[in-house]
Amino acid sequence: MLILSLEGEVIYSEGKGGFEMDYILETTDPEKSLTLKTAIQGKPTMVVFVRHLG
Amino acid sequence: MRKRITEVESTGYQVIAVAPSKGSFIKQFVDQFGPFPFPILGDPSRQAYRGMGHKTMPKWKLLAKAGFGFVTGQVKDFIPKDGKQKEFVMKSMKTQDVYIQGGTWLYSADGELLWKHIDESPEDHAKIAEVLVQMKKR
C-alpha cells in the first residue's frame, strides 16, 4: 500500500524500508530511472545526498 | 568521499550519491569531473530531498556564510582552475538549487534505515570517521 500527499509525495509505503524507498530518481541514462529500493539491490548502502554538483 | 571509498567499501557498504539535478546534468558533471567509483542519481524535483527532511538554507544566510568564508580565507579553491571545470561550476551555481542541504543515510540490505545525518548547513557534513563507526556498529 502506498499513501501519497496531494502533491504526490510518498507519505507511507507498506513493506520493508521506509517511505523514502519509493522516490523516483534519475540516472545518467535518460531511458532509465529507479527508486532507492532498486538502487540498494540487497546490499547495505550509504546514500549521500549532496548539496549540488560542481 | 572519492578518496575514502575503499575504507567504506571494506565495511561491506556500497555508496550511492544523490544530487538535486537532472540525469543529463549529472552526465555532464561526470564527464568533466569523473569517473566516480559510485553511481550518482538525480532528484531534480527535490521530492526525495524535501520528503526525507533535508533542509533549505535561506538565501541571505548562505550568501552571508559564503561572503564571510571568502573574506576570512576559510572558503578557497571552490572554483576549479581548469577552464572547462570552472565553466561547469559557474553553470551549476547559476542553474542548480544551491540552497538545499545534503545528508547521509545508512540502510541495511533490506532497505531498513539504520542511521542518518541531516546537514544543518554547508559545512555540517557527516564526518566519514563517524559514518565508519556507525557502519561497524551494525
N, CA and C atoms of all chains as a GROMACS GRO file, in nm:
protein
  576
    1MET      N    1   0.085  -0.119   0.000
    1MET     CA    2   0.000   0.000   0.000
    1MET      C    3   0.089   0.124   0.000
    2LEU      N    4   0.047   0.224  -0.075
    2LEU     CA    5   0.123   0.347  -0.086
    2LEU      C    6   0.028   0.463  -0.059
    3ILE      N    7   0.065   0.552   0.033
    3ILE     CA    8  -0.018   0.670   0.057
    3ILE      C    9   0.058   0.792   0.010
    4LEU      N   10  -0.006   0.871  -0.076
    4LEU     CA   11   0.058   0.991  -0.132
    4LEU      C   12  -0.010   1.116  -0.078
    5SER      N   13   0.066   1.224  -0.067
    5SER     CA   14   0.006   1.353  -0.032
    5SER      C   15  -0.062   1.409  -0.157
    6LEU      N   16  -0.133   1.521  -0.143
    6LEU     CA   17  -0.198   1.582  -0.260
    6LEU      C   18  -0.095   1.624  -0.364
    7GLU      N   19   0.028   1.653  -0.317
    7GLU     CA   20   0.134   1.693  -0.410
    7GLU      C   21   0.207   1.574  -0.471
    8GLY      N   22   0.163   1.454  -0.437
    8GLY     CA   23   0.224   1.334  -0.496
    8GLY      C   24   0.343   1.284  -0.416
    9GLU      N   25   0.367   1.343  -0.297
    9GLU     CA   26   0.479   1.299  -0.215
    9GLU      C   27   0.441   1.169  -0.144
   10VAL      N   28   0.535   1.074  -0.139
   10VAL     CA   29   0.507   0.946  -0.073
   10VAL      C   30   0.511   0.966   0.078
   11ILE      N   31   0.397   0.943   0.145
   11ILE     CA   32   0.389   0.961   0.290
   11ILE      C   33   0.411   0.827   0.360
   12TYR      N   34   0.358   0.722   0.304
   12TYR     CA   35   0.369   0.591   0.367
   12TYR      C   36   0.374   0.483   0.260
   13SER      N   37   0.462   0.388   0.281
   13SER     CA   38   0.471   0.276   0.189
   13SER      C   39   0.484   0.149   0.271
   14GLU      N   40   0.397   0.052   0.246
   14GLU     CA   41   0.399  -0.070   0.324
   14GLU      C   42   0.516  -0.158   0.282
   15GLY      N   43   0.566  -0.235   0.375
   15GLY     CA   44   0.673  -0.327   0.342
   15GLY      C   45   0.802  -0.283   0.407
   16LYS      N   46   0.910  -0.356   0.383
   16LYS     CA   47   1.037  -0.323   0.445
   16LYS      C   48   1.092  -0.195   0.388
   17GLY      N   49   1.167  -0.124   0.470
   17GLY     CA   50   1.222   0.003   0.425
   17GLY      C   51   1.122   0.113   0.450
   18GLY      N   52   1.170   0.234   0.455
   18GLY     CA   53   1.083   0.348   0.483
   18GLY      C   54   1.017   0.401   0.358
   19PHE      N   55   0.938   0.507   0.377
   19PHE     CA   56   0.868   0.570   0.265
   19PHE      C   57   0.966   0.622   0.161
   20GLU      N   58   1.088   0.656   0.207
   20GLU     CA   59   1.186   0.716   0.114
   20GLU      C   60   1.232   0.619   0.006
   21MET      N   61   1.202   0.491   0.026
   21MET     CA   62   1.242   0.391  -0.072
   21MET      C   63   1.173   0.409  -0.207
   22ASP      N   64   1.062   0.481  -0.210
   22ASP     CA   65   0.983   0.486  -0.334
   22ASP      C   66   1.001   0.612  -0.417
   23TYR      N   67   1.085   0.703  -0.375
   23TYR     CA   68   1.108   0.821  -0.457
   23TYR      C   69   1.178   0.780  -0.587
   24ILE      N   70   1.132   0.841  -0.696
   24ILE     CA   71   1.191   0.809  -0.826
   24ILE      C   72   1.314   0.898  -0.849
   25LEU      N   73   1.424   0.834  -0.882
   25LEU     CA   74   1.548   0.908  -0.906
   25LEU      C   75   1.595   0.887  -1.049
   26GLU      N   76   1.655   0.991  -1.106
   26GLU     CA   77   1.702   0.982  -1.245
   26GLU      C   78   1.844   0.925  -1.248
   27THR      N   79   1.876   0.858  -1.357
   27THR     CA   80   2.014   0.813  -1.380
   27THR      C   81   2.070   0.892  -1.497
   28THR      N   82   2.195   0.867  -1.531
   28THR     CA   83   2.255   0.939  -1.644
   28THR      C   84   2.200   0.886  -1.777
   29ASP      N   85   2.129   0.776  -1.770
   29ASP     CA   86   2.064   0.721  -1.889
   29ASP      C   87   1.920   0.777  -1.894
   30PRO      N   88   1.889   0.861  -1.994
   30PRO     CA   89   1.756   0.923  -1.997
   30PRO      C   90   1.641   0.823  -2.005
   31GLU      N   91   1.672   0.700  -2.045
   31GLU     CA   92   1.568   0.596  -2.056
   31GLU      C   93   1.543   0.525  -1.923
   32LYS      N   94   1.631   0.552  -1.824
   32LYS     CA   95   1.625   0.471  -1.703
   32LYS      C   96   1.616   0.557  -1.577
   33SER      N   97   1.514   0.528  -1.495
   33SER     CA   98   1.509   0.590  -1.363
   33SER      C   99   1.485   0.478  -1.262
   34LEU      N  100   1.516   0.504  -1.136
   34LEU     CA  101   1.496   0.398  -1.037
   34LEU      C  102   1.465   0.456  -0.900
   35THR      N  103   1.424   0.371  -0.810
   35THR     CA  104   1.396   0.412  -0.673
   35THR      C  105   1.516   0.374  -0.587
   36LEU      N  106   1.519   0.427  -0.465
   36LEU     CA  107   1.627   0.388  -0.373
   36LEU      C  108   1.623   0.238  -0.347
   37LYS      N  109   1.500   0.186  -0.339
   37LYS     CA  110   1.484   0.042  -0.314
   37LYS      C  111   1.556  -0.038  -0.423
   38THR      N  112   1.538   0.004  -0.547
   38THR     CA  113   1.603  -0.066  -0.659
   38THR      C  114   1.754  -0.046  -0.653
   39ALA      N  115   1.794   0.077  -0.620
   39ALA     CA  116   1.938   0.109  -0.620
   39ALA      C  117   2.012   0.030  -0.512
   40ILE      N  118   1.946   0.005  -0.400
   40ILE     CA  119   2.011  -0.065  -0.289
   40ILE      C  120   2.043  -0.210  -0.326
   41GLN      N  121   1.960  -0.272  -0.405
   41GLN     CA  122   1.987  -0.407  -0.460
   41GLN      C  123   2.030  -0.509  -0.356
   42GLY      N  124   1.971  -0.502  -0.238
   42GLY     CA  125   2.002  -0.603  -0.137
   42GLY      C  126   2.140  -0.592  -0.074
   43LYS      N  127   2.199  -0.470  -0.081
   43LYS     CA  128   2.331  -0.452  -0.017
   43LYS      C  129   2.321  -0.340   0.086
   44PRO      N  130   2.395  -0.353   0.198
   44PRO     CA  131   2.400  -0.239   0.291
   44PRO      C  132   2.449  -0.117   0.213
   45THR      N  133   2.386  -0.005   0.234
   45THR     CA  134   2.413   0.109   0.147
   45THR      C  135   2.424   0.240   0.223
   46MET      N  136   2.523   0.319   0.183
   46MET     CA  137   2.537   0.456   0.232
   46MET      C  138   2.488   0.547   0.120
   47VAL      N  139   2.384   0.622   0.149
   47VAL     CA  140   2.331   0.715   0.048
   47VAL      C  141   2.369   0.856   0.090
   48VAL      N  142   2.442   0.923   0.004
   48VAL     CA  143   2.486   1.059   0.035
   48VAL      C  144   2.411   1.158  -0.054
   49PHE      N  145   2.332   1.241   0.008
   49PHE     CA  146   2.264   1.349  -0.065
   49PHE      C  147   2.358   1.469  -0.065
   50VAL      N  148   2.397   1.511  -0.184
   50VAL     CA  149   2.491   1.623  -0.193
   50VAL      C  150   2.415   1.754  -0.215
   51ARG      N  151   2.479   1.863  -0.178
   51ARG     CA  152   2.412   1.995  -0.191
   51ARG      C  153   2.393   2.030  -0.338
   52HIS      N  154   2.499   2.022  -0.412
   52HIS     CA  155   2.490   2.048  -0.556
   52HIS      C  156   2.617   1.993  -0.621
   53LEU      N  157   2.613   1.982  -0.752
   53LEU     CA  158   2.730   1.929  -0.823
   53LEU      C  159   2.820   2.045  -0.864
   54GLY      N  160   2.949   2.022  -0.857
   54GLY     CA  161   3.043   2.123  -0.901
   54GLY      C  162   3.090   2.211  -0.786
   55MET      N  163   3.498   1.199  -0.033
   55MET     CA  164   3.430   1.069  -0.039
   55MET      C  165   3.502   0.977  -0.136
   56ARG      N  166   3.538   1.036  -0.252
   56ARG     CA  167   3.604   0.955  -0.355
   56ARG      C  168   3.735   0.896  -0.301
   57LYS      N  169   3.804   0.978  -0.214
   57LYS     CA  170   3.934   0.936  -0.162
   57LYS      C  171   3.921   0.822  -0.060
   58ARG      N  172   3.806   0.812   0.007
   58ARG     CA  173   3.794   0.714   0.116
   58ARG      C  174   3.697   0.601   0.084
   59ILE      N  175   3.669   0.584  -0.044
   59ILE     CA  176   3.572   0.483  -0.085
   59ILE      C  177   3.617   0.343  -0.044
   60THR      N  178   3.748   0.318  -0.046
   60THR     CA  179   3.798   0.184  -0.013
   60THR      C  180   3.765   0.150   0.132
   61GLU      N  181   3.783   0.249   0.221
   61GLU     CA  182   3.753   0.227   0.364
   61GLU      C  183   3.605   0.195   0.383
   62VAL      N  184   3.520   0.270   0.311
   62VAL     CA  185   3.376   0.249   0.323
   62VAL      C  186   3.339   0.112   0.268
   63GLU      N  187   3.390   0.079   0.152
   63GLU     CA  188   3.355  -0.049   0.090
   63GLU      C  189   3.407  -0.168   0.170
   64SER      N  190   3.516  -0.144   0.245
   64SER     CA  191   3.570  -0.255   0.325
   64SER      C  192   3.474  -0.295   0.438
   65THR      N  193   3.378  -0.209   0.470
   65THR     CA  194   3.278  -0.242   0.573
   65THR      C  195   3.163  -0.324   0.512
   66GLY      N  196   3.164  -0.337   0.381
   66GLY     CA  197   3.057  -0.413   0.315
   66GLY      C  198   2.947  -0.324   0.259
   67TYR      N  199   2.961  -0.193   0.281
   67TYR     CA  200   2.859  -0.100   0.230
   67TYR      C  201   2.894  -0.057   0.088
   68GLN      N  202   2.790  -0.036   0.007
   68GLN     CA  203   2.809   0.030  -0.121
   68GLN      C  204   2.770   0.177  -0.102
   69VAL      N  205   2.812   0.260  -0.193
   69VAL     CA  206   2.783   0.404  -0.184
   69VAL      C  207   2.701   0.447  -0.304
   70ILE      N  208   2.599   0.527  -0.276
   70ILE     CA  209   2.519   0.590  -0.382
   70ILE      C  210   2.512   0.738  -0.350
   71ALA      N  211   2.538   0.822  -0.447
   71ALA     CA  212   2.523   0.966  -0.426
   71ALA      C  213   2.394   1.011  -0.495
   72VAL      N  214   2.329   1.108  -0.435
   72VAL     CA  215   2.209   1.167  -0.496
   72VAL      C  216   2.232   1.317  -0.505
   73ALA      N  217   2.203   1.374  -0.619
   73ALA     CA  218   2.220   1.518  -0.639
   73ALA      C  219   2.085   1.579  -0.678
   74PRO      N  220   2.064   1.707  -0.646
   74PRO     CA  221   1.936   1.769  -0.683
   74PRO      C  222   1.936   1.815  -0.828
   75SER      N  223   1.973   1.727  -0.917
   75SER     CA  224   1.995   1.762  -1.057
   75SER      C  225   1.932   1.660  -1.150
   76LYS      N  226   1.914   1.702  -1.274
   76LYS     CA  227   1.865   1.609  -1.376
   76LYS      C  228   1.975   1.509  -1.412
   77GLY      N  229   1.934   1.392  -1.458
   77GLY     CA  230   2.030   1.291  -1.500
   77GLY      C  231   2.124   1.342  -1.609
   78SER      N  232   2.071   1.425  -1.700
   78SER     CA  233   2.154   1.478  -1.809
   78SER      C  234   2.263   1.570  -1.755
   79PHE      N  235   2.230   1.646  -1.651
   79PHE     CA  236   2.329   1.736  -1.590
   79PHE      C  237   2.436   1.654  -1.517
   80ILE      N  238   2.392   1.547  -1.452
   80ILE     CA  239   2.486   1.460  -1.381
   80ILE      C  240   2.585   1.398  -1.482
   81LYS      N  241   2.533   1.363  -1.598
   81LYS     CA  242   2.621   1.305  -1.702
   81LYS      C  243   2.730   1.406  -1.740
   82GLN      N  244   2.690   1.532  -1.760
   82GLN     CA  245   2.789   1.636  -1.792
   82GLN      C  246   2.892   1.650  -1.680
   83PHE      N  247   2.843   1.643  -1.555
   83PHE     CA  248   2.932   1.655  -1.440
   83PHE      C  249   3.034   1.541  -1.437
   84VAL      N  250   2.984   1.420  -1.459
   84VAL     CA  251   3.073   1.303  -1.457
   84VAL      C  252   3.174   1.312  -1.571
   85ASP      N  253   3.130   1.362  -1.687
   85ASP     CA  254   3.224   1.378  -1.799
   85ASP      C  255   3.336   1.476  -1.764
   86GLN      N  256   3.304   1.580  -1.686
   86GLN     CA  257   3.404   1.680  -1.651
   86GLN      C  258   3.491   1.640  -1.532
   87PHE      N  259   3.427   1.582  -1.430
   87PHE     CA  260   3.497   1.558  -1.304
   87PHE      C  261   3.519   1.411  -1.273
   88GLY      N  262   3.461   1.323  -1.351
   88GLY     CA  263   3.467   1.180  -1.320
   88GLY      C  264   3.596   1.117  -1.364
   89PRO      N  265   3.605   0.984  -1.358
   89PRO     CA  266   3.497   0.896  -1.316
   89PRO      C  267   3.484   0.890  -1.162
   90PHE      N  268   3.367   0.845  -1.117
   90PHE     CA  269   3.343   0.827  -0.974
   90PHE      C  270   3.319   0.678  -0.946
   91PRO      N  271   3.368   0.632  -0.833
   91PRO     CA  272   3.354   0.488  -0.804
   91PRO      C  273   3.218   0.452  -0.746
   92PHE      N  274   3.119   0.536  -0.767
   92PHE     CA  275   2.982   0.508  -0.719
   92PHE      C  276   2.885   0.578  -0.813
   93PRO      N  277   2.762   0.530  -0.821
   93PRO     CA  278   2.666   0.595  -0.910
   93PRO      C  279   2.616   0.727  -0.849
   94ILE      N  280   2.582   0.821  -0.935
   94ILE     CA  281   2.520   0.946  -0.889
   94ILE      C  282   2.380   0.950  -0.951
   95LEU      N  283   2.280   0.956  -0.866
   95LEU     CA  284   2.141   0.961  -0.912
   95LEU      C  285   2.087   1.102  -0.894
   96GLY      N  286   1.984   1.134  -0.971
   96GLY     CA  287   1.931   1.271  -0.969
   96GLY      C  288   1.791   1.281  -0.913
   97ASP      N  289   1.769   1.387  -0.835
   97ASP     CA  290   1.636   1.416  -0.782
   97ASP      C  291   1.605   1.562  -0.816
   98PRO      N  292   1.585   1.592  -0.945
   98PRO     CA  293   1.571   1.731  -0.987
   98PRO      C  294   1.451   1.804  -0.925
   99SER      N  295   1.346   1.729  -0.891
   99SER     CA  296   1.229   1.794  -0.831
   99SER      C  297   1.250   1.817  -0.682
  100ARG      N  298   1.356   1.757  -0.626
  100ARG     CA  299   1.388   1.761  -0.483
  100ARG      C  300   1.277   1.700  -0.398
  101GLN      N  301   1.196   1.614  -0.457
  101GLN     CA  302   1.090   1.548  -0.378
  101GLN      C  303   1.149   1.460  -0.269
  102ALA      N  304   1.253   1.384  -0.307
  102ALA     CA  305   1.317   1.297  -0.206
  102ALA      C  306   1.387   1.382  -0.101
  103TYR      N  307   1.460   1.485  -0.146
  103TYR     CA  308   1.529   1.573  -0.050
  103TYR      C  309   1.429   1.627   0.052
  104ARG      N  310   1.323   1.689   0.002
  104ARG     CA  311   1.228   1.755   0.094
  104ARG      C  312   1.150   1.653   0.175
  105GLY      N  313   1.105   1.548   0.105
  105GLY     CA  314   1.024   1.447   0.174
  105GLY      C  315   1.102   1.376   0.284
  106MET      N  316   1.234   1.365   0.268
  106MET     CA  317   1.316   1.296   0.368
  106MET      C  318   1.368   1.392   0.474
  107GLY      N  319   1.334   1.518   0.461
  107GLY     CA  320   1.365   1.612   0.568
  107GLY      C  321   1.491   1.695   0.550
  108HIS      N  322   1.548   1.694   0.429
  108HIS     CA  323   1.665   1.779   0.407
  108HIS      C  324   1.622   1.925   0.408
  109LYS      N  325   1.711   2.009   0.456
  109LYS     CA  326   1.674   2.148   0.480
  109LYS      C  327   1.714   2.240   0.365
  110THR      N  328   1.642   2.348   0.355
  110THR     CA  329   1.679   2.451   0.259
  110THR      C  330   1.729   2.570   0.338
  111MET      N  331   1.850   2.613   0.306
  111MET     CA  332   1.907   2.726   0.380
  111MET      C  333   1.858   2.856   0.318
  112PRO      N  334   1.813   2.953   0.399
  112PRO     CA  335   1.770   3.080   0.342
  112PRO      C  336   1.883   3.144   0.261
  113LYS      N  337   1.843   3.208   0.149
  113LYS     CA  338   1.942   3.266   0.057
  113LYS      C  339   2.035   3.363   0.130
  114TRP      N  340   1.980   3.451   0.213
  114TRP     CA  341   2.062   3.553   0.280
  114TRP      C  342   2.167   3.488   0.369
  115LYS      N  343   2.127   3.377   0.434
  115LYS     CA  344   2.218   3.311   0.528
  115LYS      C  345   2.334   3.245   0.452
  116LEU      N  346   2.300   3.181   0.339
  116LEU     CA  347   2.402   3.114   0.260
  116LEU      C  348   2.500   3.216   0.201
  117LEU      N  349   2.445   3.327   0.149
  117LEU     CA  350   2.532   3.430   0.091
  117LEU      C  351   2.620   3.493   0.199
  118ALA      N  352   2.564   3.515   0.317
  118ALA     CA  353   2.642   3.572   0.427
  118ALA      C  354   2.756   3.478   0.466
  119LYS      N  355   2.726   3.348   0.473
  119LYS     CA  356   2.828   3.249   0.508
  119LYS      C  357   2.938   3.246   0.403
  120ALA      N  358   2.896   3.245   0.274
  120ALA     CA  359   2.993   3.239   0.165
  120ALA      C  360   3.081   3.364   0.167
  121GLY      N  361   3.020   3.481   0.188
  121GLY     CA  362   3.094   3.607   0.192
  121GLY      C  363   3.194   3.608   0.307
  122PHE      N  364   3.150   3.563   0.424
  122PHE     CA  365   3.238   3.559   0.542
  122PHE      C  366   3.353   3.463   0.517
  123GLY      N  367   3.321   3.347   0.462
  123GLY     CA  368   3.423   3.246   0.436
  123GLY      C  369   3.526   3.294   0.335
  124PHE      N  370   3.480   3.367   0.234
  124PHE     CA  371   3.570   3.418   0.130
  124PHE      C  372   3.663   3.525   0.190
  125VAL      N  373   3.606   3.618   0.267
  125VAL     CA  374   3.683   3.727   0.326
  125VAL      C  375   3.786   3.674   0.426
  126THR      N  376   3.747   3.575   0.505
  126THR     CA  377   3.838   3.522   0.607
  126THR      C  378   3.932   3.414   0.552
  127GLY      N  379   3.914   3.379   0.427
  127GLY     CA  380   4.002   3.279   0.365
  127GLY      C  381   3.964   3.136   0.399
  128GLN      N  382   3.850   3.118   0.467
  128GLN     CA  383   3.808   2.982   0.501
  128GLN      C  384   3.752   2.909   0.379
  129VAL      N  385   3.701   2.988   0.284
  129VAL     CA  386   3.650   2.930   0.160
  129VAL      C  387   3.747   2.967   0.049
  130LYS      N  388   3.813   2.869  -0.005
  130LYS     CA  389   3.904   2.895  -0.115
  130LYS      C  390   3.909   2.774  -0.208
  131ASP      N  391   3.954   2.799  -0.328
  131ASP     CA  392   3.968   2.693  -0.428
  131ASP      C  393   3.837   2.621  -0.457
  132PHE      N  394   3.722   2.689  -0.437
  132PHE     CA  395   3.598   2.619  -0.472
  132PHE      C  396   3.562   2.639  -0.618
  133ILE      N  397   3.633   2.731  -0.685
  133ILE     CA  398   3.620   2.742  -0.830
  133ILE      C  399   3.745   2.677  -0.891
  134PRO      N  400   3.726   2.568  -0.969
  134PRO     CA  401   3.843   2.499  -1.026
  134PRO      C  402   3.922   2.589  -1.122
  135LYS      N  403   4.052   2.559  -1.136
  135LYS     CA  404   4.135   2.639  -1.226
  135LYS      C  405   4.118   2.594  -1.371
  136ASP      N  406   4.091   2.465  -1.390
  136ASP     CA  407   4.069   2.411  -1.524
  136ASP      C  408   3.951   2.482  -1.591
  137GLY      N  409   3.973   2.530  -1.714
  137GLY     CA  410   3.873   2.611  -1.783
  137GLY      C  411   3.736   2.546  -1.794
  138LYS      N  412   3.732   2.421  -1.840
  138LYS     CA  413   3.603   2.353  -1.860
  138LYS      C  414   3.535   2.325  -1.728
  139GLN      N  415   3.616   2.286  -1.629
  139GLN     CA  416   3.558   2.258  -1.497
  139GLN      C  417   3.504   2.387  -1.435
  140LYS      N  418   3.579   2.496  -1.453
  140LYS     CA  419   3.537   2.626  -1.400
  140LYS      C  420   3.403   2.666  -1.464
  141GLU      N  421   3.395   2.647  -1.596
  141GLU     CA  422   3.272   2.680  -1.670
  141GLU      C  423   3.154   2.599  -1.614
  142PHE      N  424   3.182   2.470  -1.586
  142PHE     CA  425   3.076   2.384  -1.536
  142PHE      C  426   3.028   2.431  -1.398
  143VAL      N  427   3.123   2.464  -1.311
  143VAL     CA  428   3.087   2.508  -1.175
  143VAL      C  429   3.004   2.636  -1.180
  144MET      N  430   3.044   2.729  -1.266
  144MET     CA  431   2.969   2.855  -1.278
  144MET      C  432   2.827   2.827  -1.327
  145LYS      N  433   2.817   2.736  -1.425
  145LYS     CA  434   2.684   2.699  -1.478
  145LYS      C  435   2.602   2.633  -1.367
  146SER      N  436   2.667   2.546  -1.291
  146SER     CA  437   2.598   2.476  -1.183
  146SER      C  438   2.544   2.575  -1.081
  147MET      N  439   2.625   2.674  -1.046
  147MET     CA  440   2.582   2.772  -0.945
  147MET      C  441   2.466   2.857  -0.994
  148LYS      N  442   2.462   2.878  -1.126
  148LYS     CA  443   2.355   2.961  -1.182
  148LYS      C  444   2.226   2.883  -1.202
  149THR      N  445   2.238   2.755  -1.234
  149THR     CA  446   2.118   2.681  -1.276
  149THR      C  447   2.066   2.580  -1.173
  150GLN      N  448   2.148   2.544  -1.076
  150GLN     CA  449   2.105   2.440  -0.982
  150GLN      C  450   2.060   2.501  -0.849
  151ASP      N  451   1.986   2.422  -0.772
  151ASP     CA  452   1.941   2.466  -0.641
  151ASP      C  453   2.060   2.455  -0.545
  152VAL      N  454   2.119   2.569  -0.511
  152VAL     CA  455   2.236   2.566  -0.422
  152VAL      C  456   2.196   2.587  -0.276
  153TYR      N  457   2.067   2.600  -0.251
  153TYR     CA  458   2.021   2.627  -0.114
  153TYR      C  459   1.982   2.499  -0.038
  154ILE      N  460   1.948   2.394  -0.114
  154ILE     CA  461   1.909   2.269  -0.048
  154ILE      C  462   2.033   2.207   0.018
  155GLN      N  463   2.016   2.153   0.137
  155GLN     CA  464   2.129   2.094   0.209
  155GLN      C  465   2.128   1.942   0.194
  156GLY      N  466   2.242   1.882   0.220
  156GLY     CA  467   2.257   1.739   0.198
  156GLY      C  468   2.232   1.656   0.324
  157GLY      N  469   2.274   1.532   0.316
  157GLY     CA  470   2.260   1.442   0.430
  157GLY      C  471   2.318   1.306   0.396
  158THR      N  472   2.338   1.226   0.499
  158THR     CA  473   2.396   1.093   0.481
  158THR      C  474   2.303   0.991   0.548
  159TRP      N  475   2.270   0.887   0.476
  159TRP     CA  476   2.176   0.786   0.524
  159TRP      C  477   2.239   0.648   0.511
  160LEU      N  478   2.224   0.567   0.615
  160LEU     CA  479   2.271   0.428   0.608
  160LEU      C  480   2.152   0.334   0.609
  161TYR      N  481   2.151   0.240   0.516
  161TYR     CA  482   2.043   0.142   0.505
  161TYR      C  483   2.099   0.001   0.514
  162SER      N  484   2.017  -0.087   0.571
  162SER     CA  485   2.053  -0.229   0.570
  162SER      C  486   2.026  -0.284   0.430
  163ALA      N  487   2.065  -0.409   0.409
  163ALA     CA  488   2.040  -0.474   0.279
  163ALA      C  489   1.891  -0.482   0.249
  164ASP      N  490   1.808  -0.481   0.355
  164ASP     CA  491   1.662  -0.488   0.337
  164ASP      C  492   1.600  -0.350   0.314
  165GLY      N  493   1.682  -0.248   0.315
  165GLY     CA  494   1.628  -0.114   0.296
  165GLY      C  495   1.578  -0.050   0.425
  166GLU      N  496   1.618  -0.108   0.537
  166GLU     CA  497   1.577  -0.052   0.666
  166GLU      C  498   1.674   0.060   0.704
  167LEU      N  499   1.619   0.173   0.746
  167LEU     CA  500   1.704   0.285   0.785
  167LEU      C  501   1.779   0.252   0.914
  168LEU      N  502   1.913   0.265   0.911
  168LEU     CA  503   1.995   0.234   1.028
  168LEU      C  504   2.042   0.360   1.099
  169TRP      N  505   2.069   0.463   1.021
  169TRP     CA  506   2.128   0.585   1.079
  169TRP      C  507   2.117   0.696   0.975
  170LYS      N  508   2.108   0.819   1.022
  170LYS     CA  509   2.108   0.931   0.926
  170LYS      C  510   2.167   1.056   0.988
  171HIS      N  511   2.218   1.140   0.903
  171HIS     CA  512   2.266   1.272   0.945
  171HIS      C  513   2.212   1.371   0.842
  172ILE      N  514   2.129   1.463   0.889
  172ILE     CA  515   2.077   1.568   0.801
  172ILE      C  516   2.163   1.692   0.822
  173ASP      N  517   2.223   1.742   0.715
  173ASP     CA  518   2.312   1.858   0.729
  173ASP      C  519   2.232   1.983   0.766
  174GLU      N  520   2.285   2.056   0.863
  174GLU     CA  521   2.221   2.182   0.904
  174GLU      C  522   2.268   2.298   0.818
  175SER      N  523   2.389   2.284   0.764
  175SER     CA  524   2.450   2.392   0.686
  175SER      C  525   2.552   2.330   0.590
  176PRO      N  526   2.609   2.409   0.498
  176PRO     CA  527   2.704   2.352   0.401
  176PRO      C  528   2.824   2.283   0.464
  177GLU      N  529   2.866   2.329   0.582
  177GLU     CA  530   2.985   2.267   0.643
  177GLU      C  531   2.950   2.157   0.741
  178ASP      N  532   2.822   2.132   0.760
  178ASP     CA  533   2.779   2.032   0.859
  178ASP      C  534   2.759   1.894   0.795
  179HIS      N  535   2.864   1.841   0.731
  179HIS     CA  536   2.854   1.707   0.673
  179HIS      C  537   2.881   1.602   0.780
  180ALA      N  538   2.826   1.484   0.761
  180ALA     CA  539   2.862   1.372   0.848
  180ALA      C  540   3.011   1.345   0.824
  181LYS      N  541   3.086   1.335   0.931
  181LYS     CA  542   3.229   1.305   0.917
  181LYS      C  543   3.244   1.157   0.880
  182ILE      N  544   3.333   1.132   0.786
  182ILE     CA  545   3.346   0.996   0.737
  182ILE      C  546   3.387   0.900   0.850
  183ALA      N  547   3.468   0.950   0.945
  183ALA     CA  548   3.510   0.864   1.058
  183ALA      C  549   3.387   0.823   1.140
  184GLU      N  550   3.294   0.917   1.158
  184GLU     CA  551   3.174   0.886   1.234
  184GLU      C  552   3.086   0.786   1.158
  185VAL      N  553   3.077   0.807   1.027
  185VAL     CA  554   2.996   0.716   0.945
  185VAL      C  555   3.055   0.574   0.952
  186LEU      N  556   3.188   0.565   0.948
  186LEU     CA  557   3.252   0.433   0.955
  186LEU      C  558   3.222   0.366   1.089
  187VAL      N  559   3.222   0.444   1.196
  187VAL     CA  560   3.189   0.389   1.328
  187VAL      C  561   3.045   0.335   1.326
  188GLN      N  562   2.955   0.412   1.268
  188GLN     CA  563   2.814   0.369   1.261
  188GLN      C  564   2.800   0.241   1.178
  189MET      N  565   2.876   0.235   1.068
  189MET     CA  566   2.869   0.115   0.983
  189MET      C  567   2.916  -0.009   1.057
  190LYS      N  568   3.023   0.008   1.135
  190LYS     CA  569   3.083  -0.107   1.204
  190LYS      C  570   2.997  -0.152   1.322
  191LYS      N  571   2.911  -0.063   1.374
  191LYS     CA  572   2.821  -0.098   1.485
  191LYS      C  573   2.714  -0.196   1.441
  192ARG      N  574   2.679  -0.195   1.314
  192ARG     CA  575   2.559  -0.267   1.267
  192ARG      C  576   2.594  -0.407   1.219
   0.00000   0.00000   0.00000
